[in-house]
């Protein structure tokens, strides 16, 4: 057995639609540099996990088939055998089930596995690594699924929430875990404020740590329609398995869920608002472009062309993004509606811009 703390699996098949027009079908956001580090989100995620994995041989990636070459280009150090290419997207439960089956075949059922989205921003690398050590220890000791809970900074209506119950004790490095008593979908403002005030809720960050054999048993119990076809036919069954998130398939039903509130900085980089948050200073605007502003305030301006110049007059609370042949202008409080705009584009003569 490897000396890895856990076997990390990076979920890198998302579309990143809310980062359009920078994120497009042929170049989703996980392959872009959005945090100023010079690395794509996928590369930054891999680098973040490599010590915990004890080297590239133990790092895995699940992605869409049409994105596989891009994964290889960006992280060529990872063995090709660790790259799992989905013929079609079926959400996170089939991706987790297939990956876990493949990991059991190589490492055995006692392997501790971690699942991590490719598109998160995480600060405090040392604290992150210590958290994974603790989560792996708790997952093994409790034979449980440990989800990492993000401390809410404000009453967000854009995240799901998880409620913690009684403590199940601490790991040897002092990190505490709790029984997970409730999953809550994205709430309205009043409900989110109540969650925040209670002190019992974390944001659902979509990061899980578990023993592989235990997860297969939970999938067999709660989502056999996903697990059995994959066990019997492998990847050939992918088109027939139910399209379902791991939250719905297992986490909302299992009695094995635990939550470990984390202490590292985190952002899901879900839309342009995240870039605004991460780059906000005392300046009137967040300028990630050549921008000349006359009485423009509290706006994000982003352009990819070296010679692109954006000039604004008398604007406020906007997101302006220029990428090649497309310009997006939206109110900050409407960036969640980019997906609706993309549906309109899909039905137009401009669908090649997606």
Helices and strands as residue ranges (DSSP letters): E 7-11, G 17-19, G 29-31, H 41-53, G 56-58, E 60-64, G 65-67, H 68-74, G 80-82, E 83-86, H 91-107, E 112-117, E 121-122, H 125-142, E 145-151, E 161-170, E 176-184, H 189-198, E 201-211, H 212-222, H 224-233, G 234-240, H 246-246, I 247-251, E 257-261, E 266-267, H 272-279, E 286-288, E 290-294, E 300-303, E 309-313, E 318-323, E 326-331, G 332-337, H 338-346, G 351-353
